Structure formats: structure tokens, C-alpha cells
Amino acid sequence: MRTTQEDDSFLSCCYGRDAMWIGFQAKASECTSFFEDIEVILKPIGFRKHWTKGFDYTDPKFVIDQCPKSPEFLTIVDEFDPTGKFRNESGTKWFLEMSEHSRNLEAQ
């Protein structure tokens, strides 16, 4: 466990607020179910992941709500890496989901 002062980094768990960190570890064979369970427990208190890692377990709407600068981040990603050269399969899937959700929010 540790604490960190707020910062202004787009995807930081400390964006706009001080934070207390709790580290969780799981074996690769157990991590999917483990992190899904942890999210269910922590979601009611507005948790943020460390630099929003582990995207594949999280609802894109929840990430946008917890990281209000994520739409701007996605715009920068598209601008600087339009072909996805610096992304992996998991990240690309997440970016597409986040971008779609962000566009839907803007249309409302």
C-alpha cells in the first residue's frame, strides 16, 4: 500500500485526486477471474487502475467516468499512432471500445 498526491496525467489514477494504492498480484492462469472479482468489489468506491492497465476486464464507460481525460488521450493516440504500430491486440481492442463509447457520449 502507498499514497500519492494528485497529478494531471491523462490516465493516471491520481488525475485530479490524491490516491491510495493497493497492489494485487495473481498467477497468469488465475488473473482473469481474480481481476474481474476485484473490480466488482472496488467499483463502488471509484477505483482507478495503475495507468488504466488491464483494460480487458473493465467496462469502457467506467474508465471514461474515472479518467475524464481519456477521450483526449484517445485523440492523441490516433494522431501519433494512426496505424497502431505501438499497440498490441488487447490495447487495440480496448482503444476501439473506448473510442466508440467516447463518440456515443459526445453525440448525446
C-alpha atoms as an extended CHARMM CRD file, in Angstrom:
* protein
*
       108  EXT
         1         1  MET       CA              0.0000000000        0.0000000000        0.0000000000  PROA      1               0.0000000000
         2         2  ARG       CA              1.1350000000        3.5600000000       -0.6630000000  PROA      2               0.0000000000
         3         3  THR       CA             -0.2870000000        7.0250000000       -1.1890000000  PROA      3               0.0000000000
         4         4  THR       CA              0.3510000000        9.5650000000       -3.9510000000  PROA      4               0.0000000000
         5         5  GLN       CA             -0.6120000000       13.1960000000       -4.4370000000  PROA      5               0.0000000000
         6         6  GLU       CA             -2.8700000000       14.1920000000       -7.3030000000  PROA      6               0.0000000000
         7         7  ASP       CA             -1.3780000000       14.8770000000      -10.7200000000  PROA      7               0.0000000000
         8         8  ASP       CA             -2.5170000000       15.9860000000      -14.1710000000  PROA      8               0.0000000000
         9         9  SER       CA             -1.5050000000       12.9830000000      -16.2960000000  PROA      9               0.0000000000
        10        10  PHE       CA             -4.4030000000       11.8890000000      -18.5140000000  PROA      10              0.0000000000
        11        11  LEU       CA             -4.6600000000        8.2180000000      -17.4800000000  PROA      11              0.0000000000
        12        12  SER       CA             -3.1120000000        8.4230000000      -14.0410000000  PROA      12              0.0000000000
        13        13  CYS       CA             -5.0740000000        7.0050000000      -11.1380000000  PROA      13              0.0000000000
        14        14  CYS       CA             -4.0620000000       10.2210000000       -9.3540000000  PROA      14              0.0000000000
        15        15  TYR       CA             -5.5350000000       12.5380000000      -12.0070000000  PROA      15              0.0000000000
        16        16  GLY       CA             -7.2820000000       15.3000000000      -10.0880000000  PROA      16              0.0000000000
        17        17  ARG       CA             -7.2160000000       13.4980000000       -6.7490000000  PROA      17              0.0000000000
        18        18  ASP       CA             -4.8990000000       12.0840000000       -4.1310000000  PROA      18              0.0000000000
        19        19  ALA       CA             -4.8100000000        8.3060000000       -4.1840000000  PROA      19              0.0000000000
        20        20  MET       CA             -4.1300000000        5.3030000000       -2.0090000000  PROA      20              0.0000000000
        21        21  TRP       CA             -2.6540000000        2.3660000000       -3.8980000000  PROA      21              0.0000000000
        22        22  ILE       CA             -3.2480000000       -1.2930000000       -3.1290000000  PROA      22              0.0000000000
        23        23  GLY       CA             -1.2110000000       -3.7480000000       -5.1800000000  PROA      23              0.0000000000
        24        24  PHE       CA             -2.7720000000       -7.0340000000       -6.3030000000  PROA      24              0.0000000000
        25        25  GLN       CA             -0.9590000000       -9.9520000000       -7.8770000000  PROA      25              0.0000000000
        26        26  ALA       CA             -2.3190000000      -13.1270000000       -9.4590000000  PROA      26              0.0000000000
        27        27  LYS       CA             -0.8870000000      -16.0700000000      -11.3590000000  PROA      27              0.0000000000
        28        28  ALA       CA             -1.4140000000      -15.8260000000      -15.1130000000  PROA      28              0.0000000000
        29        29  SER       CA             -3.7180000000      -18.8360000000      -15.0580000000  PROA      29              0.0000000000
        30        30  GLU       CA             -5.9460000000      -17.1640000000      -12.4640000000  PROA      30              0.0000000000
        31        31  CYS       CA             -5.6670000000      -13.4800000000      -13.3140000000  PROA      31              0.0000000000
        32        32  THR       CA             -8.8150000000      -13.1040000000      -15.4620000000  PROA      32              0.0000000000
        33        33  SER       CA            -11.2450000000      -14.2940000000      -12.8080000000  PROA      33              0.0000000000
        34        34  PHE       CA             -9.2290000000      -12.6830000000       -9.9980000000  PROA      34              0.0000000000
        35        35  PHE       CA             -9.2020000000       -9.2010000000      -11.5170000000  PROA      35              0.0000000000
        36        36  GLU       CA            -12.8550000000       -9.4530000000      -12.5310000000  PROA      36              0.0000000000
        37        37  ASP       CA            -13.6920000000      -10.2270000000       -8.8780000000  PROA      37              0.0000000000
        38        38  ILE       CA            -11.5080000000       -7.3770000000       -7.5890000000  PROA      38              0.0000000000
        39        39  GLU       CA            -13.2060000000       -4.8990000000       -9.9520000000  PROA      39              0.0000000000
        40        40  VAL       CA            -16.6580000000       -5.8900000000       -8.6920000000  PROA      40              0.0000000000
        41        41  ILE       CA            -15.5170000000       -5.2570000000       -5.1170000000  PROA      41              0.0000000000
        42        42  LEU       CA            -13.7670000000       -1.9180000000       -5.8160000000  PROA      42              0.0000000000
        43        43  LYS       CA            -16.0610000000       -0.3990000000       -8.4600000000  PROA      43              0.0000000000
        44        44  PRO       CA            -18.4780000000        1.1600000000       -5.9140000000  PROA      44              0.0000000000
        45        45  ILE       CA            -15.6610000000        3.2920000000       -4.4800000000  PROA      45              0.0000000000
        46        46  GLY       CA            -14.4730000000        4.6170000000       -7.8680000000  PROA      46              0.0000000000
        47        47  PHE       CA            -11.1930000000        2.7570000000       -8.1660000000  PROA      47              0.0000000000
        48        48  ARG       CA             -8.7300000000        3.5530000000      -10.9320000000  PROA      48              0.0000000000
        49        49  LYS       CA             -6.1590000000        1.1210000000      -12.2210000000  PROA      49              0.0000000000
        50        50  HSD       CA             -2.4780000000        1.9810000000      -12.3890000000  PROA      50              0.0000000000
        51        51  TRP       CA             -2.3070000000        3.8400000000      -15.7040000000  PROA      51              0.0000000000
        52        52  THR       CA             -5.5500000000        2.0280000000      -16.5910000000  PROA      52              0.0000000000
        53        53  LYS       CA             -3.6700000000       -1.2520000000      -17.0810000000  PROA      53              0.0000000000
        54        54  GLY       CA             -5.7030000000       -4.4150000000      -17.5410000000  PROA      54              0.0000000000
        55        55  PHE       CA             -8.2180000000       -2.7730000000      -19.8680000000  PROA      55              0.0000000000
        56        56  ASP       CA             -9.7040000000       -6.0700000000      -20.9570000000  PROA      56              0.0000000000
        57        57  TYR       CA            -11.5220000000       -6.5350000000      -17.6440000000  PROA      57              0.0000000000
        58        58  THR       CA            -13.0950000000       -3.0820000000      -17.4160000000  PROA      58              0.0000000000
        59        59  ASP       CA            -16.2100000000       -1.5400000000      -18.9090000000  PROA      59              0.0000000000
        60        60  PRO       CA            -15.0770000000        1.3350000000      -21.1900000000  PROA      60              0.0000000000
        61        61  LYS       CA            -17.7640000000        3.6500000000      -19.7550000000  PROA      61              0.0000000000
        62        62  PHE       CA            -16.3810000000        3.1410000000      -16.2470000000  PROA      62              0.0000000000
        63        63  VAL       CA            -12.8550000000        4.0140000000      -17.4040000000  PROA      63              0.0000000000
        64        64  ILE       CA            -14.0860000000        7.1990000000      -19.1060000000  PROA      64              0.0000000000
        65        65  ASP       CA            -16.0100000000        8.1720000000      -15.9770000000  PROA      65              0.0000000000
        66        66  GLN       CA            -12.9560000000        7.5740000000      -13.7790000000  PROA      66              0.0000000000
        67        67  CYS       CA            -10.4430000000        9.0740000000      -16.2310000000  PROA      67              0.0000000000
        68        68  PRO       CA            -12.1320000000       12.1620000000      -17.6850000000  PROA      68              0.0000000000
        69        69  LYS       CA             -9.1750000000       12.9090000000      -19.9770000000  PROA      69              0.0000000000
        70        70  SER       CA             -9.3910000000        9.5270000000      -21.7250000000  PROA      70              0.0000000000
        71        71  PRO       CA            -11.2180000000       10.9400000000      -24.7960000000  PROA      71              0.0000000000
        72        72  GLU       CA             -8.3630000000       13.4520000000      -25.2580000000  PROA      72              0.0000000000
        73        73  PHE       CA             -5.8440000000       10.6450000000      -24.7730000000  PROA      73              0.0000000000
        74        74  LEU       CA             -7.5550000000        8.5830000000      -27.4790000000  PROA      74              0.0000000000
        75        75  THR       CA             -7.3910000000       11.5490000000      -29.8630000000  PROA      75              0.0000000000
        76        76  ILE       CA             -3.6500000000       11.8480000000      -29.2440000000  PROA      76              0.0000000000
        77        77  VAL       CA             -3.1680000000        8.0850000000      -29.7400000000  PROA      77              0.0000000000
        78        78  ASP       CA             -4.9270000000        8.2890000000      -33.1300000000  PROA      78              0.0000000000
        79        79  GLU       CA             -2.8590000000       11.3300000000      -34.1010000000  PROA      79              0.0000000000
        80        80  PHE       CA              0.5560000000        9.9340000000      -33.1610000000  PROA      80              0.0000000000
        81        81  ASP       CA             -0.0180000000        6.2450000000      -33.9370000000  PROA      81              0.0000000000
        82        82  PRO       CA             -2.6590000000        6.1340000000      -36.6980000000  PROA      82              0.0000000000
        83        83  THR       CA             -1.6240000000        2.6680000000      -37.8940000000  PROA      83              0.0000000000
        84        84  GLY       CA             -1.4020000000        1.1170000000      -34.4050000000  PROA      84              0.0000000000
        85        85  LYS       CA              2.3030000000        0.2790000000      -34.7170000000  PROA      85              0.0000000000
        86        86  PHE       CA              2.8440000000        0.7370000000      -30.9610000000  PROA      86              0.0000000000
        87        87  ARG       CA             -0.2450000000       -1.1570000000      -29.7920000000  PROA      87              0.0000000000
        88        88  ASN       CA             -0.8780000000       -4.7770000000      -29.0190000000  PROA      88              0.0000000000
        89        89  GLU       CA             -4.0450000000       -6.7770000000      -29.7320000000  PROA      89              0.0000000000
        90        90  SER       CA             -5.5270000000       -6.1780000000      -26.2870000000  PROA      90              0.0000000000
        91        91  GLY       CA             -4.7730000000       -2.4430000000      -26.3620000000  PROA      91              0.0000000000
        92        92  THR       CA             -6.1810000000       -2.0430000000      -29.8660000000  PROA      92              0.0000000000
        93        93  LYS       CA             -9.4350000000       -3.7370000000      -28.8700000000  PROA      93              0.0000000000
        94        94  TRP       CA             -9.7040000000       -1.5090000000      -25.8080000000  PROA      94              0.0000000000
        95        95  PHE       CA             -8.9110000000        1.6890000000      -27.7600000000  PROA      95              0.0000000000
        96        96  LEU       CA            -11.6590000000        0.8320000000      -30.2720000000  PROA      96              0.0000000000
        97        97  GLU       CA            -14.1920000000        0.2170000000      -27.4960000000  PROA      97              0.0000000000
        98        98  MET       CA            -13.1920000000        3.4100000000      -25.6880000000  PROA      98              0.0000000000
        99        99  SER       CA            -13.2990000000        5.4620000000      -28.8960000000  PROA      99              0.0000000000
       100       100  GLU       CA            -16.7580000000        4.1310000000      -29.7510000000  PROA      100             0.0000000000
       101       101  HSD       CA            -18.0450000000        4.8270000000      -26.2470000000  PROA      101             0.0000000000
       102       102  SER       CA            -16.4790000000        8.3020000000      -26.2530000000  PROA      102             0.0000000000
       103       103  ARG       CA            -18.1660000000        9.1350000000      -29.5980000000  PROA      103             0.0000000000
       104       104  ASN       CA            -21.5010000000        7.9460000000      -28.2040000000  PROA      104             0.0000000000
       105       105  LEU       CA            -21.1090000000       10.2430000000      -25.1980000000  PROA      105             0.0000000000
       106       106  GLU       CA            -20.3180000000       13.2190000000      -27.4390000000  PROA      106             0.0000000000
       107       107  ALA       CA            -23.4070000000       12.5020000000      -29.5780000000  PROA      107             0.0000000000
       108       108  GLN       CA            -25.7150000000       12.6550000000      -26.5390000000  PROA      108             0.0000000000
